[in-house]
Amino acid sequence: MKRAFYLLVVLCGLSISPHLFAQQSSDSLLVNATLEDCLRYAIAHQPILRQSLIDESITDHNVKSKLADWYPQINLDANIQHYLELPTSIFSGTPNKVGVSNTSNGQFSLNQNLFTRDLLLASKTAKEVRKQSHQNTTRNQIDLVADVSKAYYDVLLTTEQIKVLGEDIVRLERSLQDAKNQYASGVVDKTDAKRAAISLNNAKAQQKSARELLTAKQAFLKQLMGYPDNAPDIPLVQSTNQTNAEVSGADTLLVADYKGRIEYQLLETQQSLLEANLRYNKWSFLPTVSAFMNYSFVYQNEQLSKLYNANYPNSFLGVKLSIPIFQGGKRVHNIKMAELQLQRSQWDFAALRSQINSQYVQAMAAYKSNYNDYLTLKDNVEMAKEVYNTLQLQYKEGIKTYLDVLVSETELRTAQLNFYNSMFQVLSSRIDLQKALGTLTTNY
């Protein structure tokens, strides 16, 4: 009965496990993905960012490991030995065997560092080292937010372009049918129908290419987010109106603040560590001081079976002072190298300030230019719609030729596609501008 019960439990566990696994897998997928959802998912699953968080933990344990040397260091050494031949000492010209055949020693040693420049450096720089590790994570997070946002908008706007091409295909199919009807009525010749068919085939081919491109862009977005490769496409839910509202969200009156950039903050932390390194090398002229205490157990006997019958212990304590006197000028050269490294870091600040200013000017210029194109192309779409609708009516009345309708339809499709391209460009340049200003939000 017990065996049957255990077997039943195992079978139930095996049957439930796949369902649990499937539930866990489905829970890791997004149902309706806004940009914020995608960013939160990327921050939680992106491999590079996860590695950065692990690096922070490694750095923290590394700092604690170095600081652990401030605590008392306690050790135990023990041995047992048997003399095959006792050592000989000469007393008054006569050689004599000394000692016993069997000995065993055990020693407890305690060492307490009182002053050492290595520990002083570890104590002074612990906060800065942890800060540097966290700043590296922040930098990776900023890059991730920027890349995922651009990829998200790219997928979103490519989807909208496919919809535009779908609407265009519907118009062309209707135009093709109109042309066929007018040809059947003897109003026009076959040319209009053939032109409509050519335009329809071109639109379908363009839509097919856009769909293939969308698949590649979805794969790239999944890669950036750390999304499962075999999962369905990420279901983006942001509407065109929402995207339009985000286009004009940048403040063009802001100026670049160097200290707001994570790269500048990293340089400041690095400079603090270089200053600590200079102090560390100057401390090389100071002595190292430590206190110690040893307690030894000593067992000796001619007979191995009685070795541990008697103990002859000894103990002592003291303070050790180590003063470096001459090292061939090594310390002087190390101090000079530390000073030059600190001096060199000043030029890193100058180069970074120049780079940030250049990035800001370029990003602002690109945003303003793309935003102007966006407004212009937005008006073009409205005008192209009016022209197409008017010419379509005039063609049905026999006032305009089908060529005029075809040209206006092509202009409408081109205006709509260019409009969505400009929308992506302005959103992308807006992200670059926020990154250059150091205002890109990473709190998700």
N, C-alpha and C positions, 0 to 999 in steps of 0.2 A: 504493500500500500504506500509506504514512504517513497519507494522508487517511482511509483506511478505519479505520486503528487509532485515530486521534483521534476519529472519529465514534463508534466503539464505546465508547471511554472516556466520552464525553459522555452517551451513552444509558444506560450503566451508572450513571453518577452521578445522572441524573435519576430512574432507577428506584429507587435506594437512598435518595434524599433523603426521599421521603414516609414511608418506613418509619422512618428516623431521627427525623423530626419527630414521627411518631405515638408513637414510643418515648419521646421527650423529654416529649411532652404527657402521656402516661400516667404517667410517673414523677413528675409534679408533683401527682398526685391521691393522696388517702389511701385505703388499702384497709380497714383497721380502725381507726377513729378514737376513741382515748381522749381525755379532756380534755387531757392533756399533749401528745398529737399535734396537736390543734387549736391549742393555744397556740403550740407550736413553729412550726407552719405559718403562723400569723398574724404572729408576730414576723418571720418570714423574707419574707413576701409582702405584708403590709398596706401600702397606699400611704402613709398618713400617717407610719407609722413609718419606712418607707424614705426619705421626704422628710426626716425628722428626722436620720437618719444622714448624708444628703447635706449637710444644714445644718451638721452637725458638721465635715465636710470643708471646706465653704466657710469656716467660721469659722477653722479651722486655717490655711488658705491666706491668709486675710485677716490673721491675726496675723503670719504669716511675711512677708507683703508689707510690713507696717509696720516689722517688725524689720530688714528688708533695708536700710533707710536707715542702719543703723550701719556697713555696709560702704562702702568707697571707691566714690564715684560717678565713673565715667570716661566722658567724652564726646568725640566728634570732630565738629568743625564745619569745613566746607570750602566754598569758593566760588571762582568765576572771573568776572572782569568786564572789559569793554572800554569805555574812555571814548570816547564820541562826540565829546566836547569836554573837554579837560583842564581841571582847576580852575585858577583864577587867584589868585595871591597878590601883594600889593603890598610891594615892598622899596624903601625910600627914595623913596617917591612914584611908583615905576615899576611898573606891572603886569607880572607875569611868569607864564607858564604853568609849572606844576610837575607832577612825576610823569611816568609813562609811560602809554602807551595801554592796555597789557594788564597786568593783575595777577591773581594767584591766591594765596589764603591757605588754610592748613590749620592747625587748632589742636586739640591734645590738652589737655583740662582734667581735672584730678583734684580732687575735693572730698571731704574727710573731716570728718564731723560729730564734734565733740568733746563738745559739751554742747548739748542742745536739749530742752525740756520735753516735746515731742511724743514723742520717742524714749524719754525717761525714763518717760513714762506707759505707752507700749507695752510696755516691758520689765517694769514693775512689775505690769501687769494681764494679761499674756499667759496666765498660769496660771488666773486667775479667769475670764477670758473663755471659755477652753476648757472650764472646769468648768461654767460656766453653760449652754453649749451642750449638754454631756453630760447635765446635769440636766433640760433640756427634753426630751431623748430619753427619759430615765427616766420622767418624768411621763407622757408619751404612752404609754409601755410599760405603766405601771401602769393607766392608763385602759383600754388595750386588753385586758389580762389580765382586768380586772373585767368589761368588756362581753362579751368572748367567753365567759367562764365562765358568765355569766348566760344568754346566748343558748344555750349548749350544754345547760345544765340545762333550759331552757325547751323545747327540741326534744325532749330525752330524756323529759321527763315528759309532754309532749303525746303522744308515741308510746305511753307506758304508758297514758294515758287512752284512746287508741284501742283498745288491747288490752282494757281493762276494758269498754269499750262492746261490743267483739266478744264477750267472754264473756257479757255481758248479753243480747246478741242470741241467742246459743245457748240460754241459759236460757229466754228468751221464746219462741223457736221450739218448744222442748220443752213449755213451758207451753201454748202455743197448740194443739199436737197433743194434749196431755192433755185440754184443754177440749173439743176437737172429738170426741175419743173418748168422753168422758163425756156429751156432748150426744147422740152417736149411740146411746149406751146408755140414754138417757132419764133420766140422773141429774140433769142440769142443763139449763137452757135456753140459748138462743143468746147471752145477755148475757156469759157468761164468755169465750166465744170472741171476741166483738167487742172486749171489753176487752183481751184478750191481743193481738189484732191491732193495736189502737190503740197500745198500749205498744210493740209491736214496731216499728211504723212510726216512732214517735217516737225510739226508740233508733237506728234506721238513719239517720234524718235528723240526729240529733246526731252520729253517727259520721262522716257525710259532711261536716258542718261542721268537725269536728275535723281531718279529713284535709286539707281546704282550708286550714285555719289552719296545719297543719303545713307545707304547701308554702310559705306566706308566711314562717314562722319559719325554715325551711331557707334561704330566699333571704336573710333578714336575717343569719343566721350566716355565709353565704358572703360577704356584703358586708363584714362585720367582719373576716373572715379574709383577704380578698383572694383568695378561691377563684374559679376560673373560673365564669362565669355559666352557660355551656352544659354544665357537667359534671353528672353524675348527683348525686343527693342524697348528702350526706356520711354514710357508714355508721357511725353511732355504735354502740359495742360495750359501753358500761358497763351493768352489770346493776342491777336495783333494789336488790339487797343491798348492792352497792358504794355506791350513792347513799345508802342508809339509813345506812351506816357513816360517811359524810362529814357527815351532818346534825349530829351532836353533837360536832363537832371543835373548837368554839370555846371558849376559856378566858374565862369571864365574870369572872374575878378581875383581869384585866389592866386597867391604866389608860392613858389617852392620854399618849403621849410626844411633845411638840411637835417635838423635834429628829429624831424618826424619820420625820416627814412630809416628802415631797419639796418641798411648797410652802414649808415653813419653811426648808429648806435653800436653796431658790432665793432666798428673801428675804435670807438671810445672805450669799449670794454677791453679790446686788444691793447690799447695804449696803457690802460691801468695795469694790465698784466706785464707789459714791458717795463713799466716803472717799478713794479714789484720785483721783476727779474734784476733790474739794476741794483736795487737795495740788497737783494740776495747776494749778488756778487761782491758788494761792498762789505757784507757781513762775513765774508770769507776770512777776514783778518781777526775775527773774534774767536775765542776758544769755545770748545764744546765741553759741556759739564754734565756729568751724570753721577747718580748715586747707585751703589750696588750692595748686595748682601748675599752671601753664600753659606749654605749649611750642608755638610757632607756626612754621610754614613760610611764607615769603613769597617769591613769585616775581614778578619784574617784567621786562618787556622791551617794546621798541617793536614788535617783530615777534612775531606770534602763534605762528609755527612755532618760535621760539627761546625761548618763554616759560619753559619748564622747564629751561633750560640752567644757570641760576644760582639759588641759594637764599640768601636773606638772613634766617636764622632769628633768633628772639628767645625768651627764656624768663624766667619769674619764678615765685617762690613767696612765700607769706605766710600770715598768720593773720588771720581776720576776726572782729571782736568787735562784736556788735549789742546795744545797751543801750536798752530801751524807757524813755523818760523821762516822757512825759506822753501819755495817751490819753483824756483827758476823763473820767476816773473809771470807765472801762469795767471795768478789772480789779477794782476794789473792789466794784462791783455783781455781777460774775461770782462773786466769792468769797462774797458774801452769798447769792446764789441757791444756790450749792453747799451752803452751811451749812443753808439752809432745806430743801433737798431731802433732806439727810441727817437733819434733824430730823423731816421728814415721814415718812421710812421707819420711824421708831420707832412711829408710830401704825399702820403696816401690820402690824407685829409684834403689837401689841395686838389689832387687829381679827382677825388670823389665829388667835391663841390662843383668842379667844372663839369663832370659827367652828369650830375643831377641837374644842373642848370640847362645843359644841352638837351637832356631827356625831357625836361619840363617844356622848353621852348618848342621842341619838335612835336611833343604830344599835344600841346595847346594849339599849335598851328594845324596839325592833322585833324583835331576835333572840330575846330572852327570851319575848316575847309569842307570836311565831310558833312557837317551839320548844314552848311549852306547848300551843298549838293542835295542833301536830303529834302530840304524845303523846296528847292527848285523842282526836283523830280516828283515830289508830292503834287505840286501844281500841274506838272506835265501829265500825270495820270488822270486827273480830273478833266483836263482839256482833251486828252486823247479819247476818253470815254464819250465826251460830247461830240467830237468829230466823227467817231465811229458810228454812234447812234444816228446822227444826222445823215451821214452818207448811206447808211443801211436803209433808211427810209426813202431817201432820194433814189437809190438803186431800184427799190421795189416799185417806185413810181415811174421808173424809166428815165429819170433825169440824169443820173450818174452811171458811169460804166462800172463793171465789176472790178476792174483794175483799181479804181479809186477806193472801193470798199476793202479790197485785199490789202492795199497799202495802209489804209487807216487801221485795219485790224492788226497788221504787223507792227505798226507804230504803237498801238495800245499794248500789245503783248510786251514789246521792248521796253516801254515806259514802266509797266508794272514790274518786270523783272529787274530793271535798273533801280527802281524804287526800293525793292527789297534788298538788293545788293548794297545800296547806299545806307539803308537802315542798319545792316550788319556792320558796315564800315564805321558808322558813327558810334554804334554801341561798343565796338572793339576799341576805337580810339578813345572813347570815354573811360574805359577800363584802364588803358595805358596812361591816361591823364591822372586818374585817381592813384595809380601806382606811382607815378612820378611825383605827385604831391604828398605821398605817404598817407593818404586818407582812405585807402581801400579797406573796407570792412572785412574782418576775419572772424567775427563773433557769430558763429552759427551752431 
